[in-house]
Amino acid sequence: MQYEFNALIRNNTWDLVPRTCDVNIIRSMWVFWHKKKSNGCFEQYKAQLVDDGGSQIVGVDCDEASILIVKHATIRTILTIILSKFCPIHQLDVHNAFLHCDLHETV
């Protein structure tokens, strides 16, 4: 949780500001889970700060709402093309991704 919190601060993704009476408070919560290796063994604890999108009002709290998802069919198609051309495949574990910043490999 501390790693994720530090990433939010380091990337300037939010600011703590005083509440005014004319704004909606958007709830957030920490979600915790166990990350597992491909063989099913425990690898590490994971944490993510998420907001309650249901409490947001479009036009008041945000201009638009969206979520990034990848369909399984898309992943299967890309892997099929890569394997059919005998290209090497490498795994990249992205620790933190933000919509408006560059992705950098972390060691």
Helices and strands as residue ranges (DSSP letters): H 2-10, E 28-36, E 42-51, G 53-55, H 72-84
